Amino acid sequence: MRATTSSVRRRAAVPLRSSDPRRVAAERAAVDELEGWRERAIPVANAPLEGEDLVRLFRDCVAALHLDPAIAADFTVATVHYYRRKDIIDPPDGRTAAARYDVRHVWQIASARLAGYLGLVTLAEARTAMRGMDTTQLLAFLAARVVDARARAAVRSTGAAHAAARPLHAAPATRPSAVDALMISLTDDAWCVVPRDHAAHRSPDAARDLVRALAAAFRLDTSR
């Protein structure tokens, strides 16, 4: 197997469509939740929105979906303007103080913000991924990121529960409790968490060593 650094990053930037029916069901449920929230928060789908409205609605959406509040904690009108300048979101109708947005901009902001929070893509990659999407595709993209965020929260919750269950006399962990890492989406709803400073991001040989180490962890014979 020949792996390159670019292929490792590509798997993170463009998550594969899952063949796992549980994942498909979770994404469909997330779409239903998003549409239900929109009907409550924005009863008139084409209602014109101001920058302050986008901030309020994005924060409300994160809270309604029970996602990590940190995702929206520092999102402000200044962030909306930054997203405009960087073409992360579509141009609004009008300019400066007269600019008006709509629900599509809410979906774009939430998608880009969640993808960045998860470490799956950069803002530039999110912009490229969303370019040309219609509303249905954009909502599906956002729903997938919601499922990703919930999967991460579940992993962290399980880790915290295990740590809490550790006997008081147990030896302290030798690894840091928090590591800056990328969660790489694999097939069949699987994930691989790799620290950002890991050599596999820069070296094909290190990436292959990582694959072999993973195989050894599962006690798989890779000699054949």
C-alpha positions in Angstrom: 0.0 0.0 0.0 1.4 3.4 -1.0 0.1 6.3 1.1 1.1 9.9 0.7 0.8 12.9 3.0 -1.7 14.5 0.6 -3.9 11.3 0.7 -4.0 11.5 4.5 -5.1 15.1 4.4 -7.6 14.5 1.6 -9.4 11.9 3.7 -9.8 14.5 6.4 -10.9 17.3 4.0 -13.4 15.3 2.1 -15.1 12.8 4.4 -16.3 9.7 2.5 -20.0 9.0 2.1 -20.7 6.3 4.7 -22.2 2.9 3.8 -23.1 2.3 7.4 -26.9 2.4 7.7 -26.6 3.8 11.2 -24.6 6.7 9.9 -27.1 7.3 7.1 -30.0 7.2 9.6 -28.2 9.6 11.9 -27.6 12.1 9.1 -31.2 11.9 8.0 -32.3 12.6 11.6 -30.0 15.6 11.8 -31.5 17.0 8.6 -35.0 16.6 10.2 -33.7 18.4 13.3 -32.2 21.3 11.2 -35.4 21.7 9.2 -37.5 21.6 12.4 -35.3 24.2 14.0 -35.5 26.4 10.9 -39.3 26.3 10.9 -39.4 27.4 14.5 -36.6 30.0 14.4 -37.2 31.4 10.9 -40.9 30.8 10.1 -40.6 32.7 6.8 -37.8 30.9 5.0 -36.9 33.8 2.7 -37.1 36.5 5.5 -34.3 39.0 5.1 -31.7 38.8 7.9 -29.1 41.2 9.3 -25.7 40.3 10.5 -26.8 40.3 14.1 -29.6 37.9 13.2 -27.1 35.5 11.7 -25.1 35.5 15.0 -28.2 35.0 17.1 -29.6 32.3 14.9 -26.3 30.4 14.6 -25.9 30.4 18.4 -29.5 29.3 18.8 -29.1 26.5 16.3 -26.0 25.1 18.1 -27.9 25.2 21.4 -31.0 23.6 19.9 -28.9 20.7 18.5 -27.2 20.3 21.9 -23.7 20.8 20.4 -20.6 22.1 22.2 -21.3 25.7 23.1 -17.7 26.5 22.3 -18.6 26.1 18.6 -20.5 29.4 18.6 -19.0 31.1 21.7 -16.8 33.6 20.0 -18.9 34.0 16.8 -19.7 37.7 16.3 -20.9 40.1 13.6 -17.2 40.7 12.9 -16.9 37.0 12.1 -19.8 37.3 9.6 -17.9 40.2 7.9 -14.8 38.1 7.8 -16.7 35.2 6.2 -18.0 37.6 3.6 -14.5 39.0 2.7 -13.2 35.4 2.4 -16.1 34.2 0.3 -17.0 31.6 2.9 -20.6 32.6 2.5 -22.5 33.9 -0.5 -22.6 37.6 -1.1 -25.6 39.2 0.7 -28.1 41.4 -1.0 -27.0 45.0 -0.6 -23.8 46.3 0.9 -22.4 47.5 4.3 -25.2 48.3 6.8 -27.9 47.6 4.1 -26.6 44.0 3.6 -29.4 41.4 3.9 -28.9 37.6 4.4 -31.2 34.6 4.4 -31.4 31.1 5.9 -28.8 29.8 3.3 -26.2 32.0 4.9 -27.0 30.4 8.3 -26.4 26.9 6.9 -23.2 28.1 5.3 -21.9 29.6 8.5 -22.8 26.6 10.6 -21.2 24.2 8.0 -18.0 26.1 7.9 -17.8 26.6 11.6 -18.5 23.0 12.5 -16.0 21.7 9.9 -13.3 23.9 11.3 -14.2 23.0 14.9 -13.8 19.4 14.0 -10.5 19.9 12.3 -11.9 18.2 9.2 -11.2 21.1 6.8 -9.9 24.6 6.8 -12.2 27.5 6.0 -10.8 27.7 2.5 -11.5 24.0 2.0 -15.0 24.4 3.5 -15.6 27.3 1.0 -14.5 25.0 -1.9 -16.7 22.1 -0.7 -19.8 24.3 -0.4 -19.4 26.2 -3.6 -22.2 25.4 -6.0 -24.2 23.4 -3.5 -28.0 23.9 -3.6 -29.9 24.2 -0.4 -30.6 20.5 -0.1 -26.9 19.6 -0.6 -25.8 22.2 1.8 -28.2 21.0 4.5 -27.0 17.4 3.9 -23.4 18.6 4.3 -24.2 20.4 7.5 -26.2 17.4 8.9 -23.1 15.2 8.3 -21.0 17.7 10.3 -23.6 17.6 13.1 -23.2 13.8 13.3 -19.4 14.2 13.3 -19.6 16.7 16.2 -21.9 14.4 18.2 -19.5 11.5 17.5 -16.6 13.5 18.9 -18.6 14.5 21.9 -19.5 10.8 22.5 -15.8 9.8 22.3 -14.8 12.5 24.8 -17.6 11.6 27.1 -16.6 8.0 27.1 -13.0 9.0 27.8 -14.1 11.2 30.7 -16.2 8.4 32.1 -13.3 6.0 32.0 -11.0 8.6 33.6 -13.6 9.1 36.4 -13.8 5.4 37.0 -10.1 4.9 37.4 -9.2 3.9 41.0 -7.6 6.7 43.0 -4.5 4.5 43.6 -4.0 4.0 39.8 -0.9 5.3 38.2 -1.4 8.7 36.6 -1.6 8.8 32.8 1.6 9.5 31.0 -0.1 11.3 28.1 -1.5 14.8 28.3 -5.2 15.0 29.0 -5.8 17.3 25.9 -4.0 16.9 22.5 -4.4 19.1 19.5 -5.4 16.5 16.9 -7.2 15.9 13.6 -10.1 13.4 13.5 -9.8 11.6 10.2 -13.1 10.2 8.9 -12.7 6.6 7.5 -15.3 4.2 6.1 -18.1 2.5 8.0 -18.4 5.3 10.6 -14.8 4.8 11.8 -12.4 7.5 13.0 -8.7 7.9 13.4 -7.5 10.6 15.8 -4.0 11.8 14.9 -2.1 14.6 16.7 -1.5 17.6 14.5 2.2 17.5 15.1 2.4 13.8 14.2 5.1 13.0 11.6 2.5 11.1 9.5 1.1 14.5 8.3 4.5 15.3 6.7 6.1 12.0 5.9 4.8 9.1 3.7 7.0 6.7 5.6 5.6 7.8 9.0 2.1 7.5 7.6 2.8 3.9 6.5 4.3 3.2 10.0 1.1 4.6 11.5 -1.0 2.2 9.3 1.1 -0.7 10.4 0.8 0.2 14.1 -3.0 0.4 13.7 -3.0 -3.1 12.1 -0.8 -4.4 14.9 -3.2 -2.9 17.5 -6.0 -5.0 15.9 -3.6 -8.0 15.8 -3.8 -8.2 12.0 -1.2 -10.0 9.9 0.0 -7.6 7.3 2.8 -9.8 6.0 0.5 -11.4 3.4 
